[in-house]
Amino acid sequence: MTDQTSNFEFDKINKRIDELFANIVFLLTSLDDKSRETVTTQIVKHGGKVLPSIEAVSDIKKKAAVSNSSSSSPMIVVLSEANVNAHRRAKYQYALALGFPPLHYSWAIDSIKTKGCISLTAPYVLPIGVALSSGRVELPLPLSNSTPSSSPSSIFEGLNPVILLSKSEVKEWKCVLNTAGATVVSCSHFNQPPEFLKSKGVNLLIAKSSDLLTGRQMRQSARVLGLRVASFDWVMQCLMQKEQLALDGHVSFVIGERNVSERIWVKRKKKKVFERAVVLTSSNSQYKVNFEDGATTICTEEQLLHPNEPRPKHVKAMFIGASHAS
């Protein structure tokens, strides 16, 4: 796959106003309902298409590839709101996987007003993420600097991961990773033995940094084979920097076992509420923990309160250790 910016320049478009967005397919992310409805109506009115999912866009690209006609291959544009969590959405990251920066949704509205597709400059081009090494917001390089060597289509070449997410989430992230060169391994369930992972050539698991439960059996199988569980922080940083980064490059890149001295919330077997505890020892998915009353016990991950779970009323704050860093 080639970088889609290499054969498309907005500032050279000269079309009728009702065909302004002809052969452009849009994905919308992080927009409120009112803005989404307004932008969608205007795009369609001016010749463009707004598709509901990455998978739908991927199908169009596959059909264009089969026809082997460059003229039938649409331009993919991701429009987003500018907020702190937008870059964590799959559609936003799909834009980076395509090698084309996400744009603020006002780009479409302003292009209609000026009766021509506006050049990709500030303030329309959105940040591509936050560099964990520096904490700085990163902006994309000017599109004129795009070269085949900087194309993101081979970032994850040789990677055969299993994504530990719900089926609906897996579909979108599978498209993102495959677009960037990976071959995501599909499986009907996550209770797979080491033999399955080995036969499929799986060399990495990917999960949410706050999730230590999904696919526990598969995580144990991966541990037997010496495979690691990467977080989506790692995926996003790779896409942002256009290279496959070392998993040891940052504490949030790998999801491991709980750390000794990590503070957690635990529900003891005979108790009805979660209590504060400190991890004393950690082995596989069982932990020896110490409670504030001095008692110790061995607990499993199922007894712990996770960041993505509903918080009990009595729990006013949560303590999240390095294994949940993001």
Backbone hydrogen bonds, N-H to C=O, Kabsch-Sander energy under -0.5 kcal/mol:
donor,donor_aa,acceptor,acceptor_aa,energy
4,Q,98,L,-1.2
6,S,3,D,-2.0
7,N,4,Q,-0.6
8,F,5,T,-1.0
12,K,9,E,-1.6
13,I,10,F,-1.9
19,E,16,R,-1.8
20,L,17,I,-1.1
21,F,46,H,-3.1
22,A,19,E,-2.0
24,I,21,F,-1.7
25,V,75,M,-3.4
26,F,49,K,-3.3
27,L,77,V,-2.2
29,T,79,L,-2.2
36,R,32,D,-2.7
37,E,33,D,-2.3
38,T,34,K,-2.2
39,V,35,S,-2.8
40,T,36,R,-2.4
41,T,37,E,-2.3
42,Q,38,T,-2.0
43,I,39,V,-2.4
44,V,40,T,-2.4
45,K,41,T,-2.0
46,H,42,Q,-1.2
46,H,43,I,-0.5
47,G,44,V,-1.6
48,G,43,I,-2.6
49,K,24,I,-1.8
51,L,26,F,-2.3
51,L,49,K,-0.5
57,V,53,S,-1.5
58,S,54,I,-2.9
59,D,55,E,-2.0
60,I,56,A,-1.5
61,K,57,V,-2.2
62,K,58,S,-2.1
63,K,59,D,-2.1
64,A,60,I,-2.1
65,A,61,K,-2.0
66,V,62,K,-2.1
67,S,63,K,-2.0
68,N,64,A,-0.8
69,S,64,A,-1.2
70,S,68,N,-0.5
72,S,69,S,-0.9
73,S,70,S,-0.7
75,M,23,N,-2.5
77,V,25,V,-2.7
77,V,75,M,-0.6
79,L,27,L,-2.9
79,L,77,V,-0.6
80,S,103,L,-2.5
81,E,29,T,-1.0
83,N,81,E,-1.0
86,A,83,N,-1.1
88,R,85,N,-1.7
89,R,86,A,-1.8
93,Q,89,R,-2.0
94,Y,90,A,-2.0
95,A,91,K,-1.4
96,L,92,Y,-1.1
97,A,93,Q,-2.2
98,L,94,Y,-1.7
99,G,95,A,-0.7
99,G,96,L,-0.7
100,F,95,A,-2.5
103,L,78,V,-2.9
104,H,124,Y,-2.9
105,Y,80,S,-1.6
107,W,104,H,-2.5
108,A,105,Y,-0.9
109,I,105,Y,-1.1
110,D,106,S,-3.0
111,S,107,W,-2.0
112,I,108,A,-1.7
113,K,109,I,-1.9
114,T,110,D,-2.1
115,K,111,S,-0.6
115,K,112,I,-0.7
116,G,111,S,-2.1
121,T,119,S,-1.6
124,Y,121,T,-1.9
125,V,121,T,-0.8
126,L,102,P,-2.5
128,I,138,E,-2.6
129,G,138,E,-0.8
131,A,129,G,-0.5
131,A,136,R,-2.6
134,S,131,A,-0.6
135,G,131,A,-3.5
138,E,129,G,-3.1
145,N,142,P,-2.3
146,S,143,L,-1.8
150,S,147,T,-1.7
151,S,148,P,-1.1
154,S,151,S,-0.6
155,I,152,P,-1.8
156,F,180,A,-3.2
157,E,154,S,-1.5
158,G,181,G,-0.6
159,L,156,F,-2.3
160,N,158,G,-0.5
162,V,204,L,-1.8
164,L,162,V,-0.6
164,L,206,I,-3.3
165,L,163,I,-1.6
170,V,166,S,-2.8
171,K,167,K,-1.7
172,E,168,S,-0.9
173,W,169,E,-2.1
174,K,170,V,-2.7
175,C,171,K,-1.4
176,V,172,E,-1.9
177,L,173,W,-2.7
178,N,174,K,-2.7
179,T,175,C,-2.2
180,A,176,V,-1.2
181,G,178,N,-1.7
182,A,177,L,-2.5
183,T,159,L,-2.8
185,V,161,P,-3.1
186,S,184,V,-0.5
192,Q,190,F,-1.2
196,F,193,P,-0.9
197,L,193,P,-1.3
198,K,194,P,-2.5
199,S,195,E,-2.5
200,K,196,F,-1.8
201,G,198,K,-0.9
202,V,197,L,-2.3
203,N,160,N,-1.5
204,L,160,N,-0.7
205,L,228,R,-2.1
206,I,162,V,-2.4
207,A,230,A,-2.5
211,D,208,K,-1.8
212,L,210,S,-0.6
216,R,213,L,-1.1
218,M,190,F,-0.8
219,R,215,G,-2.6
220,Q,216,R,-2.2
221,S,217,Q,-2.0
222,A,218,M,-2.6
223,R,219,R,-2.1
224,V,220,Q,-1.8
225,L,221,S,-1.3
226,G,223,R,-1.0
227,L,222,A,-3.2
230,A,205,L,-3.4
230,A,228,R,-0.6
231,S,253,F,-2.2
232,F,207,A,-0.7
234,W,231,S,-0.6
235,V,231,S,-1.2
236,M,232,F,-2.6
237,Q,233,D,-2.3
238,C,234,W,-2.3
239,L,235,V,-2.1
240,M,236,M,-2.2
241,Q,237,Q,-2.3
242,K,238,C,-1.1
243,E,238,C,-1.6
245,L,243,E,-0.9
249,G,246,A,-1.9
250,H,247,L,-0.6
253,F,250,H,-1.8
255,I,229,V,-3.3
256,G,254,V,-0.7
261,S,279,V,-3.1
262,E,259,N,-2.1
264,I,277,A,-2.5
266,V,275,E,-3.0
267,K,303,Q,-2.2
268,R,266,V,-0.7
271,K,268,R,-2.1
275,E,266,V,-3.1
277,A,264,I,-2.2
278,V,290,N,-2.1
279,V,262,E,-2.6
280,L,288,K,-3.7
281,T,288,K,-1.5
283,S,286,Q,-2.3
286,Q,283,S,-2.3
287,Y,299,C,-2.6
288,K,281,T,-1.8
289,V,287,Y,-0.6
289,V,297,T,-2.8
290,N,278,V,-2.4
291,F,295,A,-3.2
292,E,276,R,-0.9
294,G,291,F,-1.9
297,T,289,V,-1.7
299,C,287,Y,-2.9
299,C,297,T,-0.5
301,E,285,S,-0.8
303,Q,300,T,-1.5
304,L,301,E,-1.4
305,L,265,W,-2.0
306,H,304,L,-0.6
309,E,306,H,-2.0
315,V,312,P,-1.5
316,K,314,H,-0.8
320,I,318,M,-0.6
321,G,319,F,-0.5
324,H,321,G,-1.9
325,A,322,A,-1.8
